[in-house]
Amino acid sequence: MAKTQKETKDTTTPVLPLFYKKVVPLNKDIHGKLYIEGIEGYAHTKKTNSVYIAAIEFLAASKEYPIVFAIAPDKKVFPVVLLGLEKNNNLFVDKKGNWTADYIPAYVRRYPFILATPDDSQETFTVCIDESFPGFNTANEGNPLFDEKGDHQDILKQAVDFLKDYQNHVQMTTFFSDNLSKLDILEPVQADIELASGAKHALGGFMCVNRQKLKELKPAQLAELVKSDQMELIFAHLASLTNLRSLMNRMN
């Protein structure tokens, strides 16, 4: 019997996955005749102002989005890109559902597939799908997920390979985020924004690296950040904060 969303946990962040409505493990006995038809557009991401981002994406994402750190209910820190200045508004998706930035976060691109863990286990991973995705059908429209023998077709192989690669980067990102917490160089930040219309917004609930605390780290700690390439990630994060101005322009 397929497990429901309540019994699976997204491996990327300590919070429930965005965009997914009916997450179930992919099962060839249940989904053996399932086809996937490409649904163009990202309208399903419209009602969020941030998404998780992996460390490997920092350099590309920093050119277009502010990268900040959020805190999960279990107090774990994880990086996100800000997509808007209001709680339920993604400024990078237009009325037609087109993504209007050059780089699209991998968290968004993996949909409707997702890698999850049964219950609270972190040792085994299960490929899951969002059964509510409108592109799934049994009417032979699009590409089949399985062949007649029950083996993965190319489109499913590519999706699984992407999820596995993504999971490796998630683990590295967790290590990086945990290290920032241990070094105690993150601080809560609130951005007070005034639009051209005169409307004011207070954007909070996220954290950024404190430049002064970074400078005050011990030489050995700084050297390790440089040696492990984590300093490059920190610089990308700090440089990306200038993109808050771009968000303001999009909202105006």
C-alpha positions in Angstrom: 0.0 0.0 0.0 1.4 3.4 -1.0 2.3 5.6 1.9 0.8 9.0 2.2 2.4 12.4 2.6 2.1 12.2 6.4 4.4 9.2 6.4 7.2 10.6 4.2 9.6 13.4 4.9 11.3 15.6 2.3 15.0 15.2 2.5 15.9 18.8 1.5 14.7 20.8 4.5 13.3 20.1 7.9 9.9 21.5 6.8 7.1 20.1 4.7 7.8 20.3 1.0 6.4 23.3 -0.9 4.2 22.8 -4.0 3.4 19.1 -3.3 -0.1 18.1 -2.4 -0.3 14.3 -2.5 3.2 12.8 -2.1 3.3 9.0 -2.4 6.2 6.5 -3.1 6.6 5.7 -6.7 5.5 2.1 -7.2 5.6 0.2 -10.5 2.6 -2.0 -9.5 0.5 1.1 -8.9 2.0 3.6 -11.3 3.2 1.1 -14.0 0.9 2.5 -16.6 1.5 6.2 -15.7 2.5 8.7 -18.3 3.9 12.2 -17.8 3.0 15.0 -20.1 5.1 18.2 -19.9 3.2 21.0 -18.2 4.9 24.3 -19.1 4.9 27.0 -16.5 5.5 27.5 -12.8 2.1 28.8 -11.7 2.1 26.3 -8.8 5.0 28.2 -7.3 3.2 31.6 -7.3 2.2 31.5 -3.6 5.6 31.4 -1.9 8.2 34.0 -1.3 11.2 31.7 -0.8 12.5 28.2 -1.7 15.3 26.0 -0.4 18.6 26.3 -2.3 21.6 24.0 -2.2 25.2 25.2 -1.7 26.2 24.3 -5.2 23.6 26.8 -6.5 24.9 29.8 -4.6 27.1 31.3 -7.3 24.5 31.1 -10.0 21.6 32.1 -7.7 23.5 35.0 -6.2 23.3 36.9 -9.5 19.6 37.2 -9.3 18.2 36.4 -5.9 18.9 37.3 -2.3 20.3 34.3 -0.4 19.4 34.2 3.3 19.1 31.5 6.0 15.8 30.4 7.6 15.2 28.5 10.8 13.2 25.3 10.9 11.0 24.3 13.9 13.8 22.0 15.1 16.1 25.1 15.1 18.1 23.8 12.2 19.3 26.5 9.8 19.0 26.1 6.0 19.5 28.5 3.0 16.8 29.9 0.9 16.4 32.3 -2.0 13.9 35.1 -1.5 11.4 35.3 -4.3 9.2 38.1 -3.0 8.7 40.7 -0.3 5.3 39.4 0.7 4.4 36.1 2.3 2.5 34.5 -0.6 3.9 36.3 -3.6 6.6 34.9 -6.0 7.8 37.9 -8.0 9.6 35.7 -10.5 6.5 34.1 -12.0 4.4 36.2 -14.3 0.6 36.0 -15.0 1.2 33.3 -17.6 3.2 31.1 -15.3 6.6 31.9 -16.9 9.7 32.1 -14.7 11.2 35.5 -15.4 14.8 34.9 -14.1 17.6 33.1 -15.9 18.3 30.6 -13.1 15.6 28.4 -11.7 16.4 26.8 -8.4 16.8 23.0 -8.4 14.1 22.7 -5.7 11.6 24.0 -8.3 13.0 22.0 -11.2 12.7 18.6 -9.5 8.9 18.8 -9.3 6.8 16.6 -9.5 9.4 14.1 -8.3 10.9 14.2 -4.8 13.2 12.1 -2.7 11.8 11.3 0.7 12.5 9.1 3.8 9.9 6.8 5.3 8.9 8.1 8.8 11.9 9.7 10.5 14.6 7.4 9.0 17.5 9.2 7.3 19.2 6.0 6.1 16.9 4.9 3.3 15.4 7.1 0.5 12.4 6.6 -1.6 11.5 8.2 -4.9 8.1 9.8 -4.6 5.8 11.7 -6.8 3.0 14.3 -6.4 0.0 12.3 -7.6 -1.9 15.6 -7.9 0.5 16.8 -10.7 -1.8 17.5 -13.7 0.8 16.2 -16.1 0.3 12.6 -14.9 -2.2 10.5 -16.9 -3.0 6.9 -18.0 -4.2 8.0 -21.5 -0.9 7.4 -23.2 -0.2 11.1 -23.4 3.4 12.1 -23.0 6.1 9.7 -21.9 5.7 6.5 -19.9 7.5 6.2 -16.6 7.9 2.4 -16.9 8.2 0.0 -19.8 6.2 -3.2 -20.1 8.7 -5.1 -17.9 8.4 -2.5 -15.1 11.8 -1.0 -15.8 12.4 2.8 -15.6 12.1 4.6 -18.9 14.5 7.4 -19.8 12.5 10.2 -18.4 12.2 8.5 -15.1 15.9 7.5 -15.1 16.8 11.2 -15.6 14.5 12.3 -12.8 16.0 9.7 -10.4 19.5 10.6 -11.3 18.7 14.3 -10.7 17.2 13.5 -7.3 20.2 11.4 -6.2 22.7 14.1 -7.3 20.5 16.7 -5.6 20.5 14.7 -2.4 24.3 14.6 -2.3 24.3 18.4 -2.5 21.7 18.7 0.2 23.9 16.8 2.6 26.8 19.1 1.8 24.6 22.1 2.3 23.4 20.8 5.7 27.1 20.5 6.8 27.7 24.1 5.7 24.6 25.4 7.4 25.4 23.6 10.6 28.9 24.9 10.6 27.7 28.5 10.3 25.5 27.9 13.4 28.5 26.4 15.3 30.7 29.4 14.4 27.9 31.7 15.7 28.2 34.2 12.8 24.6 34.3 11.8 22.3 37.0 13.1 18.5 37.7 12.7 17.9 40.4 10.1 14.8 42.5 9.1 14.6 44.5 5.9 12.5 47.6 6.1 11.4 48.3 2.5 9.5 51.4 1.2 8.1 51.1 -2.3 7.7 53.9 -4.9 4.0 54.0 -3.9 4.9 54.8 -0.4 3.8 51.4 1.0 6.2 50.0 3.6 7.1 46.4 4.2 9.0 44.8 7.0 10.6 41.6 5.8 11.9 39.4 8.6 12.2 35.9 9.9 15.6 35.2 8.2 19.3 35.3 9.1 22.4 36.6 7.5 26.2 36.3 8.2 27.4 39.1 10.4 30.5 40.6 8.7 32.1 41.7 12.0 31.7 38.3 13.6 33.2 36.7 10.5 36.2 39.0 10.8 36.6 38.1 14.4 36.9 34.3 13.8 40.2 32.7 14.8 42.8 32.4 12.0 42.4 28.6 12.0 38.7 28.9 11.6 39.0 31.4 8.7 41.6 29.1 7.0 39.3 26.1 7.2 36.5 28.1 5.7 38.7 29.1 2.8 40.2 25.6 2.4 36.8 23.9 2.3 35.3 26.5 -0.1 32.8 27.6 2.5 34.2 31.1 2.4 33.2 31.3 -1.3 29.6 30.4 -0.3 29.6 33.1 2.4 30.8 35.8 0.0 28.2 34.7 -2.6 25.5 35.0 0.2 26.7 38.5 1.2 27.0 39.7 -2.4 23.5 38.4 -3.1 21.9 40.7 -0.6 22.1 43.6 -3.1 19.4 41.8 -5.0 16.9 43.0 -2.4 16.8 46.2 -4.6 15.9 44.1 -7.6 12.9 42.6 -5.6 11.8 46.1 -4.8 11.9 47.0 -8.5 9.9 44.0 -9.4 7.3 44.8 -6.8 7.1 48.4 -8.0 
